[in-house]
Amino acid sequence: MTQLLPEAAARAGRLVCFCPPGMPVDGAARRGPALLAAGFALSVLSQTLTLGILPLAGLLLAPKAGWATLPYMAMLLGAAVATFPASFLLDAFGRRASFALGASHGIAGGLVLAWAVAANAFWPFCLGAFWLGVAQGFGLFYRHEAAMGAGGFSRAMLLAVVFGSGALAGVAGPSVLALAAYVSPASIFAPAALAAAAVQVVLLGLSMMWSPAADVVAPAPTTASAPFDLREAVAPTVLAAAAWFGMTALMLAAPSAMQTCGIGATGIVGAMAWHVVAMYAPGFGIAALGKWLGLRAVAVMGLALVVGARLILGNSADAPAFTLGLVVLAVGWSLATAASTLWMQSTGAPPRWALALHDACLLAAALAGAMAAGAAPLSFG
């Protein structure tokens, strides 16, 4: 949908986009939602594989026991550092170039992670985790792009599909890890890191399917007459950040608490698998729930569930109780995150730098939660 403008007639062959901002081009209306959903699901799958090996591998490779959480913190730091570059690159170059760059960092990170495990090198292991975190920082923008709306879908419905697609990672992640253990019974770490890199390769190929021209055009504001006020983003950001802090602190503390209670590796892995599914599956219902209760109420309810999960986990002594607590924790995080994302979009037309600031605050809160879990382990059971 391009036209040769009159003022450009002196330059033969010059084509200028004459489409309204945000209008899909070259079939983007048909493939846009599917690409966003597939991209987010693959990003979450790579993250799940990485999270599956970072804690234990960090403990084995760390020169000091207190440094075992550094790889996980490096991944969070990489995601936080990537948020602003991702927002600027999306504005300047569009989805194809930006998501491809993020996936490229993920490929490099997975390969470095696998080499570091084989070489028993701790600091390169942290570097690989950092680069995979950079890829995660880019991947977080799939949900923001969905919340902006595309192809005639409502923002809430598209975000529900994209965010909910992350639940597929919870189903596929343990299966991929089991395959890695079958391929390499001696050590699952290097195969899992290579699998995370392979997922990023698929994500890189997927990013090439975006139209290089249409993606640079900014989505149309939901309310053209309502400019974005940064002060309106404070409440959703604070609520979501509190949920991210609680989620990270409890998620990191739960496995060791389960081990202390005599729960074996199978029970721990199973509980964490259900946890990952519950992190994203509620996204499918966020549109209906937000319409029924309101986005603010849903975000507050999500944070309340995170607090409730702490009470459940604090009184858990067996695998089913821990699993219930982790599922409630994940559902609360999911509702708070998805509702806050839509809440941000409903306050006007947020520029991508504001969305990057929102994500940076969430990741900083998660990093603080990881530090709190390492410095003062929570007592469960």
DRENBA-901961 format. One record per residue (C-alpha): x, y, z. Coordinates in steps of 0.25 Angstrom, whole numbers, padded with zeros to 4 digits, always signed. Each point is the difference from the previous one (the first is absolute). Layout:
BEGIN
XYZ...
END
This chain:
BEGIN
+0000+0000+0000+0010+0010-0005-0002+0012-0009+0009+0009-0008-0002+0014+0006-0001+0012-0009+0012+0007+0007+0008-0012-0002-0002-0001-0015+0013+0006-0003+0007-0012+0005-0005-0012-0008-0003-0012+0007+0000+0006+0014-0011-0006+0008-0006+0006+0013-0009-0007+0009-0014+0007+0000-0006-0010+0010-0006+0005+0013+0009-0002+0012-0001-0014+0005-0008-0006-0012+0005-0014-0004+0008-0001-0013+0002-0012-0009-0009-0010+0008+0005+0004+0014-0014+0000+0005-0001-0015-0002+0014-0004+0005+0003+0010+0010-0008-0006+0012+0006-0014-0003+0014+0006-0001-0001+0007+0013-0006-0012+0007+0011-0010-0006+0011+0010+0003-0004+0002+0015-0002-0015+0002+0014-0003-0006+0006+0011+0009-0007-0006+0012+0005-0014-0004+0014+0005-0001-0001+0007+0014-0006-0013+0006+0012-0008-0005+0010+0010+0005-0007+0001+0014+0000-0015+0001+0015-0001+0000+0005+0013+0006-0002-0002+0015+0006-0014+0001+0011+0003-0011+0003+0013+0007+0002-0008+0014+0009-0010-0007+0009+0010-0007+0000+0012+0010+0014+0001+0007-0008+0004+0012-0013-0005+0005-0005+0015+0001+0002+0002-0014-0010-0011-0005-0011+0010-0003+0009+0009-0008-0004-0007-0014-0015+0002+0003+0003+0014+0004+0008+0002-0013-0011-0004-0008-0010+0010+0007+0010+0011-0002+0002-0003-0015-0015+0000-0001-0001+0014+0007+0012+0006-0008-0007-0005-0013-0013+0007+0002+0003+0014-0004+0009-0004-0013-0012-0009-0004-0010+0011+0001+0009+0010-0008+0003-0011-0011-0015-0004-0001-0003+0015-0003+0012+0002-0009+0001-0013-0008-0013-0008+0003-0003-0014+0005+0008-0008-0010+0014+0006+0003-0003+0002+0015-0005-0014+0003+0011-0006-0009+0010+0007+0008-0005-0005+0013-0001-0014-0005+0015+0001-0005+0004+0004+0015-0008-0012+0005+0008-0009-0010+0013+0005+0004-0004-0001+0015-0004-0015-0001+0012-0004-0007+0009+0007+0010-0008-0006+0011+0002-0014-0006+0015+0003-0002+0002+0005+0015-0007-0012+0005+0010-0009-0007+0012+0008+0003-0005+0002+0015+0002+0015-0002-0009+0008+0010+0001+0014-0006-0002-0004-0014-0012-0007+0005-0005+0013+0006+0003+0007-0013-0009-0010-0008-0011+0002+0010+0001+0015-0002-0001-0001-0015-0012-0010+0002-0006+0011+0009+0002+0010-0011-0008-0009-0009-0011-0001+0010+0000+0016+0001-0003+0000-0015-0010-0011+0002-0008+0008+0010-0005+0010-0011-0008-0011-0006-0011+0002+0010+0001+0015-0001-0001-0001-0015-0012-0008+0002-0006+0009+0010+0001+0011-0011-0010-0008-0008+0002-0005-0014-0008-0005-0012-0014+0004+0005+0002-0008+0013-0004+0007+0013+0012+0003+0009-0005-0009+0011-0003-0012-0009+0014+0001-0007+0007+0001+0013-0008-0012+0006+0004-0008-0012+0015+0004+0000+0002+0000+0015-0008-0013+0001+0009-0007-0011+0011+0001+0011-0007-0012+0007+0005-0009-0012+0014+0002+0006-0004-0006+0013-0005-0012-0007+0012-0001-0010+0011+0004+0009+0000-0012+0009-0001-0009-0012+0012+0007-0007+0008-0002+0013-0004-0014+0001+0005-0002-0014+0013+0007+0003+0002-0010+0012-0002-0011-0009+0010+0004-0010+0010+0004+0011-0002-0008+0012+0013+0004+0007-0004+0015-0001-0012+0007-0004+0006+0014+0001+0007+0001-0013-0011-0006-0009-0011+0009+0007+0008+0012-0003+0002-0005-0015-0015-0002+0000-0002+0014+0005+0009+0005-0012-0008-0009-0010-0013+0007+0005+0006+0013-0003+0004-0004-0014-0014-0003-0003-0004+0013+0006+0010+0007-0009-0006-0007-0012-0014+0004+0005+0004+0015+0001+0004+0000-0015-0015-0002-0003-0004+0014+0004-0001+0010-0011+0012+0009+0001-0008+0012-0005-0013-0001+0008+0006-0002+0014+0007+0013+0000-0014+0007+0000-0004+0003+0014-0014-0006+0005-0011+0009+0000-0004+0006+0013-0012-0006+0007-0005+0014+0004+0006+0010-0010-0005+0012+0009+0007-0006+0013+0015+0003+0001+0008-0010+0009+0002+0005+0014+0012-0007+0006-0006+0003+0014-0011-0010-0004+0010-0011-0002+0004+0001+0015-0011-0009+0006+0000-0011-0010+0016+0000+0001+0000-0001+0015-0010-0011+0001+0007-0008-0011+0013+0002+0006-0004-0004+0014-0006-0013-0007+0013-0003-0007+0008+0002+0013-0008-0010+0008-0001-0009-0012+0016-0001-0001+0003-0001+0014-0010-0011+0003+0003-0007-0013+0015-0001+0003-0002-0004+0015-0010-0011-0003+0009-0010-0006+0010-0001+0011-0012+0001+0011-0006-0012-0008+0014-0008+0001+0001+0003+0015-0014-0006+0002+0005-0013-0007-0007+0002-0013+0008-0006-0012+0004+0006-0013-0012-0006-0007-0009+0007+0009+0007+0013-0001+0001+0000-0015-0015-0004-0001-0004+0012+0009+0009+0009-0008-0007-0005-0013-0014+0003+0005+0006+0014+0005+0004+0004-0014-0013-0005-0006-0008+0009+0010+0009+0012-0003-0006+0001-0013-0013-0008-0002-0008+0010+0008+0003+0010-0011-0011-0007-0009-0010+0006+0009+0005+0014+0003-0009+0006-0010-0013-0005+0006+0005+0002+0014+0005+0014-0003-0014+0004-0006-0007-0006+0012+0008+0005+0012+0008+0011-0007+0015+0000-0002+0004+0007+0013-0008-0010+0008+0006-0012-0007+0014+0006+0002-0003+0001+0015-0006-0014+0001+0013-0005-0007+0009+0006+0011-0009-0005+0011+0002-0014-0006+0015+0002+0001-0002+0003+0015-0009-0012+0001+0010-0009-0006+0010+0004+0010-0009-0004+0011-0003-0014-0007+0015-0002-0002+0003+0004+0014-0009-0012+0005+0004-0010-0010+0007-0013+0003-0002-0009-0012+0000+0000-0015-0015+0003-0002+0000+0012+0009+0012+0006-0006-0006-0002-0014-0013+0007+0004+0008+0011+0006+0009+0002-0012-0012-0001-0009-0008+0011+0008+0013+0008-0001+0001-0001-0015-0015+0003-0002+0002+0013+0008+0012+0004-0007-0007-0003-0014-0012+0009+0004+0008+0011+0005+0009+0000-0012-0010-0001-0011-0010+0010+0007+0011+0010+0002+0004-0001-0014-0014+0003-0005-0002+0011+0011+0013+0007-0006-0007+0000-0014-0013+0005+0005+0006+0013+0006+0003+0005-0014+0010-0004-0011+0013-0003+0008+0012+0002-0008+0010-0012-0001+0010+0007+0010-0011+0000+0010-0003-0015-0002+0015-0002+0002+0000+0008+0013-0011-0009+0004+0007-0013-0003+0013+0006+0006-0007+0002+0013-0006-0014+0000+0013-0006-0003+0007+0008+0011-0010-0005+0010+0002-0014-0004+0015+0002+0001-0003+0006+0014-0008-0013+0003+0011-0009-0004+0010+0008+0009-0010-0001+0012-0001-0015-0002+0015-0002-0001+0003+0009+0012-0011-0004+0009-0006-0014-0004-0015-0001+0004-0004-0011+0009-0011-0009-0005-0006-0012+0006
END
